[in-house]
């Protein structure tokens, strides 16, 4: 039964289309560029690709501000290109997941253009509108993630509208049943075109507190949270009322009900709340809500065995029958080899990158792997004059934005712009990435790329890694040790997170049979002692 659920234990390769491959040499990646690289993606051994937004958009937030949910932005191609992408991917046995940004639209969406005109039109109640306080200030103290108040005055209506993100991203009013149905209809449009699933952006932001209550202040000592610190006043509040409302559970059940009409399709929710692990457990509970959820808990700078264990154990304690999806990189955070390797100058160590992917792929759950992770790309350094991200422009220089992880994918070291485009890319091609290009790693047996490929194929031969339960084993701080168990297979899994040799006592495990073929740095067992070289990994079947 589990094997029929293709998404359980799947590796999902995230593509940021602007930066993946440019087929028409305008400096921006596109859908036909993805089609041209599908054979490469298939060689990675991944099960699915998740494509970040390619819908019609003014690109104020580079596609996460949608003006037409049912059309392709011309910079990415057209619907025929997308249909070709679906057909070729399916022929290669690759599933297609697409982003759905449901909580808000662009201010250039026709719904908002109509809604803002007055308080009596047919779409008047489709967005979150509220009167000013008697002194003319905003309805409450809610803030925008991207800086400043979460409310903007609209002179046509003489009211404020809510935006949890940019001012050009007004929030839809999900308390309105017409809005909920229209959103579901847009989702179904893509189901009918053959997509296999959705990554649901900021899915816990759909509903707001109907009473518009103020968020309470957060004590100074608690303001350091995932993705936010005192550089951003968003960290000054507990966000109890502008997102993660109880009513949202009913809406995600409606999404699941729709997907059930298209067997084999799946919903993966991005969740960022005051207690993301608890919310993830709630949103994936039973078989009537989301199939999977992922949080930002492993997208931090905290790279220790104890922290990883804490995150996984916390989720396991609450998730019961839900299913997690783990991610250590994406288009919103610093690349993982820099984020987790910068302190000890580990980013340039090939075995470090190899170990990180194996680690995240060995936890209980599915995996989202961001483009370039298979090459071990570090964060790109972007000059201020080249910054495109509005988030980075607002908070420079304390926070440089998200462009450093969004730079073009390097395909061929000696071609113009490393083979991404013949014209100037929308973000600079990073010089240090050229030596890590696909052309440089493709035929090198010990490369990060070929380790990634070997591991994804090897992992599929071990049901315990795909579906098994997880139990952590006490070990030294620089070691992460656990077992994965499924039916008759039990695996002992060990990772050395440090750049020094580490040892682990295996005397409590009888008849260890080492599992090889994954092309990772390995360890060796002698006299009940496992010796793991720097960034070494060890897999053994336990009888």
C-alpha positions as CSV (number, residue, x, y, z in Angstrom):
1,X,0.0,0.0,0.0
2,X,2.8,2.4,0.9
3,X,4.6,1.7,-2.4
4,X,1.4,2.9,-4.2
5,X,1.7,6.3,-2.5
6,X,4.5,7.6,-4.7
7,X,5.0,10.6,-2.5
8,X,5.9,8.7,0.7
9,X,9.7,8.7,0.8
10,X,9.9,10.6,-2.5
11,X,12.7,13.0,-3.4
12,X,11.1,16.2,-4.8
13,X,13.5,18.4,-6.8
14,X,12.6,22.1,-6.6
15,X,13.1,24.2,-9.7
16,X,13.2,28.0,-9.5
17,X,12.3,28.5,-13.2
18,X,13.8,32.0,-13.6
19,X,17.3,30.6,-12.7
20,X,17.2,27.0,-14.1
21,X,17.7,27.1,-17.9
22,X,17.0,29.8,-20.4
23,X,15.9,28.4,-23.8
24,X,15.3,31.7,-25.7
25,X,18.4,33.6,-24.4
26,X,16.5,36.5,-22.8
27,X,18.4,36.1,-19.5
28,X,15.4,34.5,-17.7
29,X,14.8,30.7,-17.4
30,X,11.6,29.3,-18.8
31,X,9.5,26.2,-19.2
32,X,11.1,25.1,-22.4
33,X,14.4,25.4,-20.6
34,X,13.1,22.9,-18.1
35,X,11.9,20.6,-20.9
36,X,15.4,20.6,-22.4
37,X,16.9,19.4,-19.0
38,X,14.4,16.7,-18.1
39,X,16.8,14.0,-19.1
40,X,19.3,15.5,-16.6
41,X,16.6,15.6,-13.9
42,X,15.7,12.0,-14.6
43,X,19.4,11.1,-14.2
44,X,19.3,12.4,-10.6
45,X,16.9,9.7,-9.6
46,X,14.4,12.0,-8.1
47,X,10.7,11.1,-8.1
48,X,9.1,14.5,-8.8
49,X,9.9,18.1,-9.6
50,X,8.2,21.1,-7.9
51,X,8.2,24.2,-10.0
52,X,8.0,27.6,-8.3
53,X,5.4,30.0,-9.8
54,X,5.4,30.5,-13.5
55,X,1.9,32.1,-13.7
56,X,1.1,35.5,-15.1
57,X,2.5,38.1,-12.7
58,X,3.9,41.6,-12.5
59,X,6.9,39.9,-10.8
60,X,7.0,42.3,-7.8
61,X,7.8,39.1,-5.8
62,X,9.0,37.1,-8.8
63,X,5.9,35.0,-9.4
64,X,4.5,34.8,-5.9
65,X,2.3,37.7,-6.8
66,X,-0.2,36.1,-9.3
67,X,-2.4,38.2,-11.5
68,X,-3.9,35.2,-13.4
69,X,-3.9,31.7,-11.9
70,X,-4.8,30.0,-15.2
71,X,-2.2,31.4,-17.5
72,X,1.6,31.3,-18.0
73,X,3.5,34.5,-17.8
74,X,5.0,35.1,-21.3
75,X,8.6,35.3,-19.9
76,X,8.2,31.6,-19.0
77,X,6.3,30.5,-22.1
78,X,2.7,29.4,-22.7
79,X,0.2,26.6,-21.8
80,X,1.4,24.5,-24.8
81,X,4.9,24.6,-23.3
82,X,3.5,23.4,-20.0
83,X,1.6,20.6,-21.6
84,X,4.8,19.5,-23.3
85,X,6.6,19.6,-20.0
86,X,3.9,17.4,-18.4
87,X,4.0,14.9,-21.2
88,X,7.8,14.5,-21.4
89,X,8.2,14.4,-17.6
90,X,5.5,11.7,-17.3
91,X,7.2,9.7,-20.1
92,X,10.4,9.8,-17.9
93,X,8.3,8.7,-14.9
94,X,8.8,12.1,-13.2
95,X,5.8,13.6,-11.4
96,X,5.0,17.3,-11.7
97,X,4.1,19.5,-8.7
98,X,3.5,23.2,-9.0
99,X,3.3,26.0,-6.6
100,X,-0.1,27.4,-5.6
101,X,-0.1,30.7,-3.9
102,X,-3.6,30.8,-2.4
103,X,-3.6,33.2,0.5
104,X,-3.0,36.4,-1.6
105,X,-2.9,37.6,-5.2
106,X,-1.2,40.4,-7.0
107,X,-2.8,43.8,-6.8
108,X,-3.1,43.6,-10.6
109,X,-5.4,40.6,-10.4
110,X,-8.8,41.4,-11.8
111,X,-10.4,40.4,-8.6
112,X,-8.6,43.1,-6.6
113,X,-8.9,45.7,-9.4
114,X,-12.7,45.3,-9.0
115,X,-12.7,44.9,-5.2
116,X,-10.8,48.2,-4.5
117,X,-13.2,50.4,-6.6
118,X,-15.9,50.7,-3.9
119,X,-17.6,48.9,-1.0
120,X,-20.6,47.7,-3.1
121,X,-19.2,45.8,-6.1
122,X,-19.5,42.1,-6.7
123,X,-15.9,41.5,-5.4
124,X,-16.2,44.0,-2.5
125,X,-15.8,41.3,0.1
126,X,-13.2,39.2,-1.7
127,X,-10.2,40.7,0.1
128,X,-9.6,41.7,3.7
129,X,-10.8,45.3,4.1
130,X,-11.2,47.2,7.3
131,X,-12.1,50.7,8.4
132,X,-9.5,53.0,9.9
133,X,-9.4,53.6,13.6
134,X,-11.0,57.0,14.7
135,X,-7.6,58.6,14.4
136,X,-7.1,57.3,10.9
137,X,-4.5,54.7,11.8
138,X,-4.5,51.1,10.7
139,X,-7.2,48.7,12.1
140,X,-4.7,46.9,14.3
141,X,-1.0,46.2,14.8
142,X,-0.4,43.4,12.3
143,X,2.9,43.7,10.4
144,X,4.1,42.6,7.0
145,X,6.9,40.0,6.8
146,X,8.6,42.2,4.2
147,X,8.7,45.2,6.5
148,X,6.3,47.8,7.9
149,X,2.6,47.7,8.7
150,X,0.5,44.9,7.2
151,X,-2.2,47.4,6.1
152,X,-2.3,49.8,3.2
153,X,-4.8,52.6,2.7
154,X,-7.0,52.5,-0.5
155,X,-8.4,55.9,-1.2
156,X,-11.1,54.6,-3.6
157,X,-12.8,52.6,-0.8
158,X,-11.6,54.8,2.0
159,X,-10.5,51.6,3.8
160,X,-7.3,49.7,4.6
161,X,-6.5,46.3,3.0
162,X,-4.4,43.6,4.6
163,X,-1.2,42.3,3.1
164,X,1.0,39.8,5.1
165,X,3.7,40.2,2.4
166,X,4.3,43.1,-0.1
167,X,1.8,45.9,-0.4
168,X,1.3,44.6,-3.9
169,X,0.1,41.2,-2.5
170,X,-3.3,41.8,-1.0
171,X,-4.8,39.0,1.2
172,X,-7.9,37.2,0.0
173,X,-10.8,37.0,2.4
174,X,-11.2,33.2,3.0
175,X,-14.2,33.8,5.3
176,X,-16.1,34.4,2.1
177,X,-17.3,31.1,0.7
178,X,-17.2,32.5,-2.9
179,X,-13.5,33.1,-2.5
180,X,-12.9,29.6,-1.3
181,X,-14.8,28.1,-4.2
182,X,-13.0,30.3,-6.7
183,X,-9.6,29.3,-5.3
184,X,-10.5,25.6,-5.5
185,X,-11.7,26.1,-9.1
186,X,-8.3,27.5,-10.0
187,X,-6.6,24.5,-8.3
188,X,-8.7,22.1,-10.3
189,X,-7.8,23.9,-13.6
190,X,-4.3,22.5,-13.2
191,X,-5.5,19.1,-12.0
192,X,-7.3,18.8,-15.3
193,X,-4.1,19.6,-17.1
194,X,-2.4,16.6,-15.5
195,X,-0.3,17.9,-12.6
196,X,0.5,15.4,-9.9
197,X,0.4,17.7,-6.9
198,X,0.9,21.1,-5.4
199,X,3.2,22.8,-3.1
200,X,0.9,25.2,-1.2
201,X,2.7,28.4,-0.4
202,X,2.2,29.9,3.1
203,X,-0.9,27.7,3.4
204,X,-1.5,28.6,7.1
205,X,-2.0,32.3,6.0
206,X,-5.3,31.8,4.3
207,X,-7.6,32.8,7.2
208,X,-7.2,35.8,9.5
209,X,-8.9,36.5,12.8
210,X,-12.3,37.9,11.9
211,X,-12.3,40.2,15.0
212,X,-9.0,41.7,13.9
213,X,-7.5,41.4,17.3
214,X,-4.0,42.9,17.9
215,X,-1.1,40.4,18.1
216,X,0.5,40.4,21.5
217,X,4.0,41.6,21.9
218,X,6.9,39.1,22.1
219,X,9.5,39.6,24.9
220,X,12.9,40.7,23.6
221,X,14.6,37.6,24.7
222,X,12.3,35.5,22.5
223,X,12.4,37.5,19.3
224,X,15.0,35.2,17.6
225,X,12.8,32.9,15.6
226,X,13.1,30.9,12.4
227,X,13.6,33.3,9.6
228,X,13.2,36.5,11.7
229,X,15.2,38.3,14.3
230,X,15.5,41.9,15.5
231,X,16.6,43.0,12.1
232,X,12.9,42.7,11.2
233,X,10.1,44.0,13.5
234,X,7.9,41.1,12.5
235,X,9.8,39.2,15.2
236,X,8.4,41.6,17.9
237,X,4.9,40.0,17.9
238,X,3.3,36.6,18.5
239,X,1.5,36.0,15.3
240,X,-1.6,34.5,16.8
241,X,-4.2,36.4,14.8
242,X,-3.0,37.2,11.3
243,X,-2.5,33.5,10.4
244,X,-3.0,29.9,11.5
245,X,-6.7,30.2,12.4
246,X,-8.8,27.2,13.2
247,X,-11.1,27.8,10.2
248,X,-8.2,27.0,7.9
249,X,-8.5,23.3,8.8
250,X,-11.8,23.1,7.1
251,X,-10.4,24.7,4.0
252,X,-7.5,22.3,3.7
253,X,-10.0,19.5,4.1
254,X,-11.7,20.9,1.0
255,X,-8.4,20.9,-0.9
256,X,-7.9,17.2,0.1
257,X,-11.5,16.4,-1.0
258,X,-10.8,17.9,-4.4
259,X,-7.5,16.0,-4.8
260,X,-9.2,12.7,-3.9
261,X,-11.2,13.1,-7.1
262,X,-7.8,12.9,-9.0
263,X,-6.2,9.7,-7.6
264,X,-2.5,9.9,-7.1
265,X,-2.3,13.6,-6.6
266,X,-0.8,15.1,-3.5
267,X,-0.6,18.4,-1.5
268,X,2.5,19.6,0.3
269,X,2.0,22.5,2.6
270,X,4.6,25.1,3.5
271,X,4.0,26.0,7.2
272,X,5.5,28.9,9.1
273,X,3.7,29.6,12.4
274,X,4.5,30.3,16.0
275,X,4.7,26.5,16.6
276,X,5.3,25.2,13.1
277,X,5.8,21.6,14.1
278,X,2.5,21.5,16.0
279,X,0.7,23.2,13.0
280,X,2.4,20.7,10.6
281,X,1.0,17.8,12.7
282,X,-2.5,19.3,12.7
283,X,-2.4,20.0,9.0
284,X,-1.3,16.4,8.1
285,X,-3.5,14.5,10.6
286,X,-5.5,11.6,9.3
287,X,-6.4,11.1,5.7
288,X,-8.6,14.2,5.2
289,X,-6.0,17.0,5.3
290,X,-2.7,17.6,3.6
291,X,-0.7,14.6,2.5
292,X,2.6,16.3,3.7
293,X,3.8,19.4,5.3
294,X,7.2,21.0,5.8
295,X,8.3,23.7,8.1
296,X,11.4,26.0,8.4
297,X,12.8,24.2,11.4
298,X,15.8,22.8,9.4
299,X,16.2,25.9,7.4
300,X,18.0,27.7,10.2
301,X,21.7,28.2,10.9
302,X,21.6,25.6,13.8
303,X,23.6,22.6,12.6
304,X,24.1,20.3,15.5
305,X,23.1,16.7,16.1
306,X,21.1,17.7,19.2
307,X,19.1,20.3,17.3
308,X,18.2,17.9,14.5
309,X,17.2,15.3,17.0
310,X,15.1,17.8,18.9
311,X,13.2,18.9,15.7
312,X,12.6,15.3,14.5
313,X,11.6,14.0,17.9
314,X,9.2,16.9,18.5
315,X,7.5,16.3,15.2
316,X,7.4,12.5,15.8
317,X,5.8,13.0,19.2
318,X,2.9,15.1,17.7
319,X,2.5,14.0,14.1
320,X,1.2,10.5,14.8
321,X,-0.2,9.4,11.4
322,X,0.9,12.5,9.5
323,X,3.8,12.5,7.1
324,X,6.6,15.1,7.1
325,X,8.7,16.4,4.2
326,X,12.2,17.7,5.0
327,X,14.0,20.5,3.4
328,X,17.4,22.1,4.2
329,X,17.5,24.5,1.2
330,X,15.0,26.4,-0.9
331,X,14.6,29.7,-2.8
332,X,14.0,31.7,0.4
333,X,17.1,30.8,2.6
334,X,20.9,30.8,2.3
335,X,22.2,27.7,0.6
336,X,22.9,24.9,3.0
337,X,26.6,24.3,2.5
338,X,27.2,28.0,3.4
339,X,24.5,28.2,6.1
340,X,25.7,25.0,7.9
341,X,29.3,25.1,6.8
342,X,30.4,28.7,7.1
343,X,31.5,28.7,10.7
344,X,34.0,25.9,10.2
345,X,34.8,26.7,6.6
346,X,33.2,23.5,5.5
347,X,31.4,24.8,2.4
348,X,34.2,23.8,0.1
349,X,34.5,20.2,1.4
350,X,32.9,17.9,-1.1
351,X,32.1,15.2,1.5
352,X,30.2,17.8,3.5
353,X,27.7,18.4,0.8
354,X,27.4,14.7,0.1
355,X,26.7,14.0,3.7
356,X,24.1,16.7,4.1
357,X,21.9,15.3,1.3
358,X,22.2,11.7,2.6
359,X,21.3,12.9,6.1
360,X,18.1,14.7,5.1
361,X,17.2,11.8,2.8
362,X,17.6,9.3,5.7
363,X,15.1,10.9,8.1
364,X,11.5,9.6,8.2
365,X,9.6,11.5,5.6
366,X,9.9,12.8,2.0
367,X,12.5,15.2,0.8
368,X,12.5,18.6,-1.0
369,X,15.9,19.1,-2.7
370,X,16.6,22.5,-4.2
371,X,18.2,23.0,-7.6
372,X,22.0,23.2,-7.2
373,X,22.0,21.1,-4.0
374,X,23.1,18.2,-6.2
375,X,26.2,20.3,-7.2
376,X,27.1,21.5,-3.7
377,X,26.6,25.1,-4.7
378,X,27.4,27.6,-2.0
379,X,25.6,30.9,-1.5
380,X,26.2,33.5,-4.2
381,X,27.6,36.9,-3.2
382,X,25.4,39.6,-4.8
383,X,26.5,43.2,-5.0
384,X,23.9,45.8,-3.8
385,X,23.4,47.2,-7.3
386,X,22.5,43.7,-8.6
387,X,19.9,42.9,-5.9
388,X,16.5,42.1,-7.3
389,X,14.7,40.8,-4.2
390,X,12.5,43.5,-2.6
391,X,13.0,41.9,0.8
392,X,16.8,42.4,0.4
393,X,16.4,46.0,-0.8
394,X,14.3,46.8,2.3
395,X,16.7,45.3,4.9
396,X,20.1,45.9,3.3
397,X,22.8,45.7,4.6
398,X,21.9,43.7,7.7
399,X,20.0,41.2,5.5
400,X,20.9,40.9,1.9
401,X,17.8,39.2,0.7
402,X,17.2,35.9,-1.0
403,X,19.0,36.5,-4.3
404,X,22.2,34.6,-3.2
405,X,20.3,31.3,-3.4
406,X,18.5,32.2,-6.6
407,X,21.4,32.7,-9.0
408,X,21.6,30.9,-12.3
409,X,22.2,27.1,-12.4
410,X,25.7,26.4,-13.9
411,X,25.6,23.9,-16.7
412,X,28.9,24.2,-18.6
413,X,32.0,25.9,-17.2
414,X,33.4,27.2,-20.5
415,X,30.2,28.5,-22.1
416,X,28.8,32.0,-21.8
417,X,27.2,32.5,-18.4
418,X,28.1,28.8,-17.7
419,X,25.5,27.7,-20.3
420,X,22.5,29.2,-18.6
421,X,21.9,31.9,-21.2
422,X,23.8,33.6,-24.0
423,X,22.6,37.0,-22.7
424,X,23.0,38.7,-19.4
425,X,21.1,36.7,-16.7
426,X,18.6,38.4,-14.5
427,X,21.0,37.7,-11.6
428,X,24.7,37.3,-12.0
429,X,26.3,33.9,-12.7
430,X,28.5,33.3,-9.7
431,X,32.2,32.8,-10.8
432,X,32.8,30.2,-8.0
433,X,29.9,28.1,-9.2
434,X,31.5,27.6,-12.7
435,X,34.0,25.0,-11.3
436,X,31.0,23.1,-9.9
437,X,29.1,23.1,-13.1
438,X,27.4,20.0,-14.4
439,X,30.0,19.7,-17.2
440,X,32.8,19.5,-14.5
441,X,31.0,17.0,-12.3
442,X,29.2,14.8,-14.8
443,X,32.0,12.4,-15.7
444,X,33.9,12.6,-12.4
445,X,32.9,9.4,-10.4
446,X,33.6,10.9,-7.0
447,X,31.8,14.2,-7.7
448,X,29.1,15.6,-5.5
449,X,26.7,15.2,-8.5
450,X,27.4,11.6,-8.9
451,X,27.2,10.9,-5.2
452,X,23.8,12.5,-5.3
453,X,22.7,10.3,-8.2
454,X,24.1,7.1,-6.6
455,X,22.5,7.8,-3.3
456,X,19.0,8.5,-4.7
457,X,19.0,5.2,-6.7
458,X,20.6,3.3,-3.8
459,X,18.0,4.6,-1.3
460,X,15.1,3.2,-3.4
461,X,16.5,-0.3,-2.7
462,X,15.9,0.1,1.1
463,X,12.3,0.2,2.1
464,X,13.3,1.1,5.7
465,X,14.7,4.5,4.4
466,X,11.6,5.2,2.4
467,X,8.9,4.2,4.8
468,X,10.4,3.1,8.1
469,X,10.0,4.3,11.7
470,X,12.9,6.2,13.2
471,X,14.5,5.9,16.6
472,X,17.5,7.9,17.8
473,X,20.4,6.3,19.6
474,X,22.5,8.2,22.2
475,X,25.9,9.2,20.8
476,X,28.6,11.8,21.0
477,X,27.5,15.3,20.1
478,X,29.1,15.3,16.6
479,X,27.4,12.1,15.7
480,X,23.8,11.6,14.5
481,X,22.8,8.0,15.0
482,X,19.4,6.3,14.5
483,X,17.6,3.3,13.3
484,X,15.0,3.0,10.5
485,X,12.7,0.0,10.7
486,X,10.1,-1.2,8.2
487,X,8.7,-4.7,8.3
488,X,11.6,-7.1,8.3
489,X,14.3,-4.6,7.5
490,X,16.1,-2.6,10.2
491,X,19.0,-0.2,9.4
492,X,21.5,1.4,11.6
493,X,22.3,4.8,10.3
494,X,25.3,7.0,11.4
495,X,26.5,10.4,10.4
496,X,29.6,12.3,11.4
497,X,28.7,16.0,11.3
498,X,32.3,17.1,12.0
499,X,35.6,17.4,10.1
500,X,37.3,15.1,12.6
501,X,37.2,11.3,12.9
502,X,34.5,10.1,15.3
503,X,33.8,6.7,16.9
504,X,30.7,4.9,18.0
505,X,30.3,1.8,20.1
506,X,28.2,-0.8,18.1
507,X,28.3,-3.5,20.8
508,X,24.5,-3.3,21.3
509,X,23.9,-4.2,17.7
510,X,24.5,-7.7,16.6
511,X,25.3,-9.0,13.2
512,X,25.8,-5.7,11.4
513,X,25.9,-6.1,7.6
514,X,27.2,-2.9,6.0
515,X,25.2,-1.6,3.1
516,X,27.4,-0.1,0.4
517,X,26.9,1.3,-3.1
518,X,25.9,4.9,-2.1
519,X,29.3,6.4,-2.9
520,X,29.5,8.4,0.4
521,X,32.5,8.7,2.7
522,X,32.1,5.6,4.9
523,X,33.2,4.2,8.2
524,X,34.6,0.9,9.3
525,X,33.8,-1.4,12.2
526,X,36.4,-3.3,14.2
527,X,36.0,-4.8,17.7
528,X,32.6,-3.2,18.2
529,X,33.9,0.2,17.3
530,X,32.7,2.1,14.3
531,X,35.2,4.7,13.1
532,X,33.7,7.4,10.9
533,X,36.0,9.6,8.9
534,X,35.1,13.4,8.6
535,X,31.6,13.7,7.2
536,X,31.4,10.0,7.0
537,X,28.1,8.0,6.7
538,X,27.5,4.4,7.7
539,X,24.5,2.2,6.9
540,X,24.2,-1.3,8.1
541,X,21.4,-3.9,8.3
542,X,20.8,-5.2,11.8
543,X,19.8,-8.8,12.1
